[in-house]
Amino acid sequence: MKIIWTQNADADLDNLVDYISEDSDVYGQAFALEILNAVQRLKDFPKSGRVVPEYQQENTREIIVGHYRVIYETAGSAVRILTVIHGARILRYHQ
């Protein structure tokens, strides 16, 4: 499977890392690495995430990393990362 980050998801991750890095560069980089490692596992296990409850669509899934939701969709031989959002925030669909 190929991993594709949408512009929105890439910006989400960058913004979160910047925010965390304001207090600690070490924690910011550790967070980024944790997210990236979790996403890389989707190459081999694209259906390992649960179906996103708000959408109930088989191809729209999420993995939970700490307090964050990584929302993605599967399509053919690709996994598209749609957004990275804190679990307490309201989910708005990103494309």
C-alpha positions in Angstrom: 0.0 0.0 0.0 1.1 3.5 -0.7 0.7 6.2 1.9 -0.6 9.6 0.7 -0.8 12.6 3.0 -3.4 15.2 1.9 -2.4 18.8 2.2 -4.8 19.2 5.2 -3.4 16.2 7.0 0.2 17.4 6.4 -0.8 20.9 7.7 -2.6 19.4 10.7 0.5 17.4 11.7 2.8 20.4 11.2 0.6 22.6 13.3 0.4 20.1 16.1 4.2 19.6 16.1 4.7 23.3 16.2 2.3 23.7 19.1 3.9 20.9 21.1 7.4 22.2 20.3 6.6 25.6 21.8 7.1 23.8 25.2 9.6 21.2 24.1 11.3 20.5 20.8 12.0 17.0 22.1 8.3 16.2 22.7 7.3 17.8 19.4 9.7 15.6 17.5 8.7 12.5 19.5 5.0 13.2 18.8 5.7 13.5 15.0 7.7 10.3 15.0 5.0 8.4 16.9 2.3 9.6 14.4 4.6 8.8 11.4 5.4 5.3 12.7 1.7 4.5 13.4 0.8 5.6 9.8 3.6 3.5 8.3 2.1 0.4 9.8 -0.9 1.1 7.6 1.1 0.0 4.6 0.9 -3.6 5.8 -2.3 -3.4 7.8 -4.6 -0.8 6.1 -7.8 -2.1 7.8 -6.2 -2.2 11.3 -8.0 1.1 12.2 -11.6 1.1 13.2 -14.3 2.5 11.0 -14.8 6.2 11.9 -18.0 6.2 14.0 -19.2 9.6 12.6 -19.2 8.3 9.0 -19.8 4.5 9.2 -18.1 4.0 5.9 -15.9 0.9 5.5 -13.1 2.7 3.7 -13.0 5.7 6.2 -11.0 4.6 9.2 -9.0 5.9 12.1 -6.1 4.9 14.3 -5.7 6.4 17.7 -2.3 7.7 18.7 -2.3 9.0 22.3 -5.0 11.6 22.4 -5.1 12.0 18.7 -7.1 10.5 15.8 -5.5 9.9 12.5 -8.4 9.7 10.0 -7.7 8.0 6.7 -9.4 6.3 3.8 -8.4 3.2 1.8 -8.8 3.2 -1.9 -7.3 0.5 -4.1 -3.7 0.2 -3.3 -3.4 3.5 -1.4 -4.1 4.9 2.1 -4.9 8.6 2.1 -4.3 10.4 5.4 -7.1 12.9 5.7 -6.6 14.6 9.1 -4.9 14.4 12.4 -7.1 15.8 15.1 -7.3 15.8 18.9 -9.8 13.3 20.2 -11.7 16.0 22.1 -12.3 18.2 19.0 -15.3 18.0 16.7 -14.4 16.1 13.5 -14.9 17.9 10.3 -14.3 15.9 7.1 -11.1 17.0 5.3 -10.4 16.2 1.7 
